[in-house]
């Protein structure tokens, strides 16, 4: 079984995907971490983020075992991830890795922006997780504040809007629900309730 989980920043897709992976005993890939790690590599090497060939080289030569989990979760890394993710050469460089993960024997669950549309159009179950922009900005702001980042809620809201726009309006693999995706709005759901709903959606699809 391949499960594709897509959605915008702080929609709850990562939490839901991890819970589904545990529930259905499937290997899980957070594809955003690949774009974030590429963003960090671009920042650290002083690469011009408009230089598609250099950014793609950074993506191709990522050291997947050496990803700094704390560093890639910063607002700076997220913003750069969204910029380099708009480059078709970067997306191409990361395609094979994601596709190989998805098609491993026994199945897999992946979350991102284009899993149901580009990476796994053949997924057995597709979920698109959404939540109100203000709710998402507040969630991410609380997470970053808890980690000691000094960012105001207003700045986080502006960054969320900017990121949504860039991810949804890029020409290559824009963020959007696949036609056969089931939408789940987590704006007024607790984590437990959202996970329960997601498990029910997957089970219903499995039966169908
Ligand atoms: O899910 P995230 O916030 O960790 O993703 C960071 C950025 O990476 C996001 O703004 C867009 C990009 N991304 C993408 O373009 N495609 C994916 N499958 C996953 C992430």
Boltz pocket constraint, residues with backbone or C-beta under 6 A from the ligand:
constraints:
  - pocket:
      binder: B
      contacts: [[A, 7], [A, 9], [A, 10], [A, 31], [A, 32], [A, 33], [A, 35], [A, 36], [A, 78], [A, 81], [A, 82], [A, 85], [A, 86], [A, 111], [A, 112], [A, 113], [A, 114], [A, 115], [A, 163], [A, 167], [A, 173]]
      max_distance: 6.0
